[in-house]
Amino acid sequence: MKTPFLTLAQAEKIAQQYPTPFHIYDEKGIRENARAVKEAFSWNPGFREYFAVKATPNPYLMKIFQEYDFGFDCSSLTELQLADAVGASGDHIMFSSNDTPAEEYALCAKIGGIINLDDITHIPFVEQILGAMPETMSCRFNPGGVFVMSNGIMDNPGDSKYGMTKAQLFDAYRQLRDKGVKHFGLHAFLASNTVTNDYYPELAGHLFTLAREIHEELGIHFAFINLSGGVGIPYRPEQEGNDIRKIGEGVRNVYEQILVPAGMGDVAIYTEMGRFMLGPYGALVTRAIHEKHIYKEYIGVDACAANLMRPAMYGAYHHITVLGKEDAPCDHLYDVSGSLCENNDKFAIDRLLPEIEMGDLLFIHDTGAHGHSMGYNYNGRLRSAEVLLREDGTAKLIRRAETPRDYFATLDMTEFADRLL
Ligand SMILES: *Cc1c(COP(=O)(O)O)cnc(C)c1O
């Protein structure tokens, strides 16, 4: 059972001020979860979550995370600029990027962020741009092959473009050490959207063992080990969510087994969660504007894949609640579609929902991460507003909806924009 964090009355009131569709975020849920994450890893004095900015690059939400002393994981020029704009700098910025352009390394160095190298060939590249190597550097590991966890969940790092091989990793740390780097980090991202409390502990086990080997062979000091993202959320109502306290305890067990006996009990644990930090605390609110009865029953809504791409792109499941009909029987089979001239523009296919009437508000769950941020302008569709539902129940606009003027903004304004109707 999935419960919206918004009632019909609240949603209608907000929609009067900010017309649908809009993404809305639940400040109360965000804060409770942020506190739980901090507590789960409080056994590790250096622990820090670097919120993965790409999941939801909104400075108002980033500011909330700063109250918990979180940092930001960035992977592009504008994400670095956003982190800088909210006042983050130095060790509160992690730059985990790949195929990185020169100016992005330059900006990262300027604001003092920590560079997490995706590839060994980037060592001379970074050196050429920065002149000297920063004191702290991190490297990203890719073990190759197939990553299978004890519960059978697997991912396929051998097919992924990220990170370095084990042999390259030893070589990279040796080169960096010889270039004067003093403090080192180790990072790997091996599985995405895992809903098991075992992912982080199992990943940590691999990384801790590897860090120990590297430390013993090269004598370098690991300042941190970065478990990256990948902690998932239960998109489907029958799924059980992760328990961050159990995850934190699981990581602590392997830390005490592997790192502490090796004299590495000062290593800080970093995480770079995006989805887990915001996914469940965001929703797309959209109104039913058409019903169509052909070979299937369609409900047309005023949002489309340009507002939420995951269902169209990966066939991702997003639960839908018809607001005000939470307790009504789900006895109508619908495809819920948007207006793009693309047949994959469907938020739900063959979904049992209560009978939907025109004007009903649909609450599309779990859009808080990789939702608005993956928006685009295909078909000239404009991205929706983002609204924050504050703890006191009031709504604050944290990003206005795009207007046609925004769509025209990259054209020669004098020639074309004056003609905007
Ligand atoms: C996308 C990404 C994350 C966040 O992943 P989630 O699954 O949203 O937690 C963290 N680190 C890096 C390097 C990423 O690319």
The ligand as an SDF file (V2000), in Angstrom:
LIG
                    3D

 15 15  0  0  0  0  0  0  0  0999 V2000
   23.8030    8.5600  -10.4090 C   0  0  0  0  0  0  0  0  0  0  0  0
   24.9550    8.4970   -9.4870 C   0  0  0  0  0  0  0  0  0  0  0  0
   24.7530    8.4170   -8.1090 C   0  0  0  0  0  0  0  0  0  0  0  0
   23.3900    8.3290   -7.4790 C   0  0  0  0  0  0  0  0  0  0  0  0
   22.7690    7.1290   -7.7550 O   0  0  0  0  0  0  0  0  0  0  0  0
   21.3860    6.7360   -7.0610 P   0  0  0  0  0  0  0  0  0  0  0  0
   21.1530    5.3750   -7.5700 O   0  0  0  0  0  0  0  0  0  0  0  0
   20.4030    7.7600   -7.4630 O   0  0  0  0  0  0  0  0  0  0  0  0
   21.6230    6.7450   -5.5970 O   0  0  0  0  0  0  0  0  0  0  0  0
   25.8680    8.3890   -7.2950 C   0  0  0  0  0  0  0  0  0  0  0  0
   27.1200    8.4510   -7.8050 N   0  0  0  0  0  0  0  0  0  0  0  0
   27.3510    8.5370   -9.1170 C   0  0  0  0  0  0  0  0  0  0  0  0
   28.7380    8.6140   -9.6020 C   0  0  0  0  0  0  0  0  0  0  0  0
   26.2810    8.5450  -10.0000 C   0  0  0  0  0  0  0  0  0  0  0  0
   26.5100    8.6170  -11.3160 O   0  0  0  0  0  0  0  0  0  0  0  0
  1  2  1  0
  2  3  1  0
  2 14  2  0
  3  4  1  0
  3 10  2  0
  4  5  1  0
  5  6  1  0
  6  7  2  0
  6  8  1  0
  6  9  1  0
 10 11  1  0
 11 12  2  0
 12 13  1  0
 12 14  1  0
 14 15  1  0
M  END
$$$$
